[in-house]
Amino acid sequence: MRDQKERVYSIERLTRNEFEYALELNLITQEQYDNYLQELNELTSYIYEKYKDDPSFYPDDWDKINNYYEKIVALDFVRDYIKEGLEDSWLIEM
């Protein structure tokens, strides 16, 4: 069974790579890229700081993560196989 932080890290890595890909292909602007990364960094910083000593996640935190996840998979420029990878990372323990 995977650690919760590892699961969040996997979502972060896939998402960050997709933003970089979209920027390289001019599917998003530099400003959009910066905004997407800022939002991702805020979420992951919150998670890593809050849970650096305790791997237990709480329902409110899962709601934040889930809302972010749903927002990302709804973006037009996110490729289908990335969405599938995010879904696998997200659902692995559910």
C-alpha positions in Angstrom: 0.0 0.0 0.0 1.4 3.4 -0.9 2.0 6.2 1.5 -0.5 9.1 1.2 2.4 11.6 0.7 3.8 9.4 -2.1 0.4 9.4 -3.8 0.3 13.3 -3.6 3.8 13.5 -4.9 2.9 11.3 -7.9 -0.1 13.6 -8.6 2.2 16.6 -8.3 4.9 15.2 -10.6 2.4 14.2 -13.3 0.7 17.6 -13.1 3.9 19.6 -13.2 5.1 17.7 -16.2 1.9 18.3 -18.0 2.0 22.0 -17.4 5.6 22.1 -18.7 4.5 20.2 -21.8 1.5 22.5 -22.5 3.8 25.5 -22.1 6.4 24.1 -24.6 3.6 23.5 -27.2 2.1 27.0 -26.5 -1.2 25.4 -25.3 -1.0 27.7 -22.3 0.7 31.1 -21.7 3.6 31.7 -19.4 1.1 33.5 -17.1 -1.2 30.6 -17.0 1.7 28.2 -16.4 2.9 30.4 -13.5 -0.6 30.4 -12.0 -1.1 26.7 -12.4 2.3 26.1 -10.7 1.5 28.5 -7.9 -1.7 26.8 -7.1 0.0 23.4 -7.3 2.8 24.6 -5.0 0.4 26.0 -2.5 -1.5 22.8 -2.2 1.5 20.5 -2.0 3.3 22.8 0.4 0.2 22.8 2.7 0.1 19.0 2.5 3.8 18.4 3.0 4.0 20.8 5.9 0.9 19.6 7.7 1.8 16.0 7.3 5.6 16.0 7.6 5.4 14.0 10.9 2.0 12.4 10.6 0.9 10.4 7.5 -2.8 10.5 8.4 -4.9 12.6 6.1 -8.3 14.0 7.2 -11.5 14.4 5.2 -11.1 18.2 4.8 -7.7 17.7 3.4 -8.9 15.0 1.0 -11.6 17.4 -0.1 -9.0 20.0 -1.0 -6.9 17.5 -2.9 -9.9 16.1 -4.7 -11.1 19.5 -5.8 -7.7 20.2 -7.2 -7.6 16.8 -8.9 -11.0 17.4 -10.5 -10.0 20.8 -11.7 -6.8 19.4 -13.4 -8.5 16.5 -15.2 -11.1 19.0 -16.5 -8.5 21.1 -18.3 -8.6 20.7 -22.1 -4.9 20.6 -22.6 -4.3 17.7 -20.2 -3.7 14.6 -22.3 -5.9 11.5 -21.9 -3.1 9.3 -20.8 -2.0 11.8 -18.1 -5.6 11.9 -16.9 -5.5 8.1 -16.7 -2.2 8.3 -14.8 -3.7 10.8 -12.4 -6.7 8.7 -11.9 -4.5 5.7 -11.1 -2.6 7.7 -8.6 -5.7 9.1 -7.1 -7.7 5.8 -6.9 -4.9 3.4 -5.9 -6.1 3.2 -2.3 -9.8 3.9 -2.7 
